[in-house]
Amino acid sequence: MADYTYQELADKNKKYLWHPFTQMKEYQDADPIIIASGRGTKLSDVNGNTYYDGISSMWLNVHGHGVAELDQAICEQLKAVAHSTLFGLAHAPAILLAEKLVSLAPPGLTRVFYSDSGAEAVEIAIKMAFQYWQNRGFTKKRSFACMQSAYHGDTLGAVSVGALSLYHELFRPLLFSTYQVPYPDPYRQGGAVAATGKVLVALETLLRERASELCALILEPIVQGAAGMIVMPPGCLEQIVRLLRQYDVLLIADEVATGFGRTGKMFACEHEGITPDLMTLAKGITGGYLPLAATLATSAIYEAFYADYEENKTFFHGHSYTGNPLGCAVALANLQRFETHELLTVMARNVAFVAQKLAAFAQLAQVGDVRQKGLMIGIELVRDRERRQPYEGRERIGVQVCRRARELGLLIRPLGNVITFLPPLASSRTELDEMLAILYQAICQVTEPVSDDR
Ligand SMILES: Cc1ncc(COP(=O)(O)O)c(C=O)c1O
């Protein structure tokens, strides 16, 4: 790769690549950043510029880039075998990782089904929930409920249970229909109590009318990520689970974004001590190294599929690279490092430090809601906080702030008018301080052009 100049790579990038979630016409007008390497919390481009990875390479990275133990785990496994299938065969990394995941997951989740991405883990959970009821003879249970503004990935099943109109609406004719309930948003729904009440009333009404046809409710526990890092009020998730149990409807907890320490606990469900029936995992599972995902199920779910072959209860689902040994090996090393470095304990102190720093952001006239759970942070930009007047979409304020932050050495991405900040979980206090200083400067410079000293 080193043989190519920046310009050659930029030209080939422009000529051959189609980037995700990107308007290529706009992207091609700018000089692309082409990443060459990563160390710790930083990425370097082929021109030698370094940037803090303020979005953990799409919410994945845990211990930083280029971590010796993780690199080594892949190299060791590579010497043995790069890939062997789980279709009828097994291998040690997949077995041992499944054991580890079960030991860490909320009690009662006892089975691990692997796939390659968060969206696939969601597809699998949806199909498992559906077939669970069919296998048990509840043939009328065929529908799903999801939350407003939900995001569960970009494959069609995951899009069906999504509810972000910008990404999902166009595809509506291709999707199965769902029932939607509001996600509790204390900022917009009149505070924590009102937001919780609104959700519970809507959910109970739905359950009373439709429980006999509902397989499951899928939700992003504690934090709704792509909607802008909306944080549930304490106690809400537990009450949602209580209602679902009462009406015999399953819970699918999509922990793709929140799992593996991102919200301050290993899994977000732990904040409320709940066990979902199905739980989806991806992103941080390999520390941000390789694509791997898992859907965890309770024994009750598993047993509904466990039968003589002739009963036709088999779960006919699988992907070629399911449980890839390299991915499983690095996932095991990732989880071991959580323990050896007491990451969640260290992180708790840094989370408090970040909360203190965010207080200063909340004072800025162009900042509305500041949301934080663990190291999952959303800063909403508004034209006028007092009057809660939003920026117009066409102002692209989030894009402008992220561009400026990038010039100052921090890679972040906006979700509309919300700036998302999800640094690697192992970021030191000094690094977090520097990242937040850049972010603060970028917001000030873009939203207050008069005092702009660029
Ligand atoms: C909650 C949630 N579920 C699923 C996904 C999809 O994961 P992937 O991009 O690995 O398919 C995402 C991605 O951001 C997510 O935030």
The ligand as a Gaussian input file, in Angstrom:
#p B3LYP/6-31G(d) Opt

LIG

0 1
 C      -28.607000      -0.407000      18.009000
 C      -27.992000      -0.868000      16.732000
 N      -28.375000      -2.052000      16.210000
 C      -27.845000      -2.522000      15.072000
 C      -26.888000      -1.807000      14.392000
 C      -26.340000      -2.339000      13.097000
 O      -25.046000      -2.836000      13.308000
 P      -24.111000      -3.104000      12.040000
 O      -23.722000      -1.765000      11.512000
 O      -22.948000      -3.866000      12.608000
 O      -24.910000      -3.895000      11.070000
 C      -26.461000      -0.576000      14.894000
 C      -25.452000       0.209000      14.186000
 O      -25.140000       1.326000      14.518000
 C      -27.040000      -0.083000      16.091000
 O      -26.691000       1.102000      16.609000

